Amino acid sequence: MNFMSKEEILAVHEKKLEEFLRSLELWDSLVKGELKCVLCGVSISVRNIGLIIPSKDNIVVCCSKPECMFKAKELRSDRNEG
């Protein structure tokens, strides 16, 4: 299943999370502990993944801390405007 399309995905069920992250080529980085929150730098895991934000040239990930998710919403708006 290819998740890289123009439609916005609002949620991914935990049973499909691995498949989704593999489709974005993020799963291996997550498993290795290399995936970091774009805002606070904490290591992302399946337990604390909050948001996945596409942009023109890459995909950034945000942890589930409320303050990071709030800031990520603004980051997403900024990226979509440019």
N, C-alpha and C positions, 0 to 999 in steps of 0.2 A: 504494500500500500504506500503510495507516495503522498506525504503530507505537505510537501512544498507546493502549494497552490496559492491562488490569489485570495481564497476565502479565509476569513478569520476563524480560528478555532478557539472557542471560549474555555473549554475544559477537555482534559483527557483522563479517562478512567484509569485508575492505578493498574488494572490488568493490561492496559494497552500502552502504558508509559514506556516500557522498554522498546516496544516496536516503534513508537513515535520518536523517541530519542535516537534510535538507530537510523531512522529515515532522515534525521537531521545531522547524522554523523557526530552525535554528542555522547552516545552511550559509553563508548570506550573511555573517553575523558572523564565521565562521571565515575565509572567503576575504578579508575586509577587514582581518583581524588584530585584530578587536574582541573576540573570545572569549578570556577570561582564566581561568586556573586559580583556582578559588574559594579556594584555600589559599595559594598563593605569588604569584599575580598574573602569572605568566609567560604570554605570548601562546600560545594553543593553535593547533596546526596538525594536519594529517593525520598527521604523523610523531610527534607527542608527545601525542596525545589518550589519556587513560588511562581515565577513568570518566565516565559521564553519570548523574547522580543526580536522579531526579524527586522533587519534594516537592509539597505541596498547591497551592502558588501559583506555582511556577516550576521551572525545570530548571537545575541547576548542573553545571559541567564541571570535571574535575580533570585535571591533566597526568599524564604517565606516570612522574614521579619516584617512586621507591619510598616515600619518606617522605610524599609527598602522598597517594599511593594508600592507604597505611596509615591516615593521618588521615581520609581520605574515607570509609573503611569505618566509622569511628566516627561521622562526621557523618551518614552514611546511617542508622545505627542510631538516633541521636538524632532525626532527622526522622521516622522511622517510628513512634516511640513517641508523638509528639505529635499 
